[in-house]
């Protein structure tokens, strides 16, 4: 895993994820697609609705970062000013993620199977093809 100063948008998260994790995420999507293809268009449409509610890695990181920033700010004001280091650290890691595609929680989320928008859309496109088969 090499980190460029500023990584390309589409590949920055997979480029900063262990290859075996990327492979596991892709294999899980392929297995779901294959299973749903066997079940038919109705099953594909149900899964498409579920994909509309799946959070991608960016949304997870943004939610976590904003939550920690708010928490650190409140604790910094109400408890001890030292807590203000927390939002500062979170902001630096979020900037690092924006530029390079890596931040400390990224490996954890990826190992948990949190996907990029492109990875979700890969599954979505395949399922849309399956869902259209009934209409032909």
N, C-alpha and C positions, 0 to 999 in steps of 0.2 A: 504494500500500500504506500504509494508516494503521494505527498501533498504538494500541489502547486500553490503558489502564492494566491492566485485566484483561479478556482476550478470552474469548468464548464457547468452550467446549470443542470443539464439533463443527467450527467453521469457523476456528479460530485458525491452523492451518498453511496451508490454502489462502489465507486472507486475507493471509498474510505470504509468499506465493509469487508470483513474477511470473506474470501472467495467461497468457502464452504457454506457460509451463511447465505450469500447471494444464491448459491446453487440450491440450497434447501428451500428458500422462498420461491424460486422459480419452479422447482419440482412439485411443491405443494399446489401452486396455481395450475400447473399442467395436469396434476392428478384430479383436481376439482373439475377442470374443463372436461377431461376424459369421462369422468363419472357422470357429469351433467349431460354430456352428449349422449350417453347411453340411456339416461332417464328421459330425455326428450325436451322439446321446446318449453313446455310449461315449467319444468324444473329450472331451466336456464333463466326464464323470466323472474322467478322467485329469487334466484341468486343475484340477478341484476339489481333488484330492489335492495337487497342487502348491501351490495357494493356502493349504492348511493349513500349509505350511512357509515361506511368504513372510513376511519380517520387515517390519513396518510402521515408519514413521518414528520412532515413540516408542521402539520396541525398539532401533533403530539408535542413536538419540541416547543412550539410557540405557546401552547397552553401551559406547559411546565415552566417555561421561562417567565411568563407573565405572572403566574401564581407565586413563584419564588421571589420575583421582584416586588410584588405587592406585600408579601409576608415580610420580607426584609425591611421594606420601607416602614411598615406599621410597627414592627419591633424596634426599628431604629429610632422612631419618634417616641414610642410609648415606653420602651424598656431601657435600651442602651444604644448610644450612637454607633457602637461597634457593629451592630447588626446592619448598618448601611453598607458594609463591605459586601454583604450578600448580593444586593441588586447590582452592585458594581461588577462583581465577578460573573454574575449571570449575563450581564450585558456584554462583557468581553467574550464569553463563550458563545453567545448568540451571534456576535459579529464574526467570530472565527468560523462558525458553521455557515454563515451567509457567504463568506469569502472562499472557504476551503472545503466545506461539506463535512466537517468533522467537529464534534464537541463531545464532552465526556458522557452524556447519556446516550449518544448515538449507538454505540455497540450493544448496550443493554436493550434498547428498543428493537434493534434489528434482530437480535437473538430471540426476542419475544415474537418475531414475525411481523413487525410493523413495516409496511411497504411504502415505497415511493408512489407518487401519483402515476408515474409511467408504468410501474408494476401492476397497479390496480387497473389501469386502462388497458394493459395487455390482456388481462382476464376479461375485462368488460367487452373488448372487441371480439374476442373468440366466442363469448356467450351471446352476443348480439347476432352473430352468424348462425348460431344454433337456434336461437329464438325465432329467427326469420324463416327457418326451414318449414315450419307448419303453414306459413302463409302462401307458400308456392303452389 
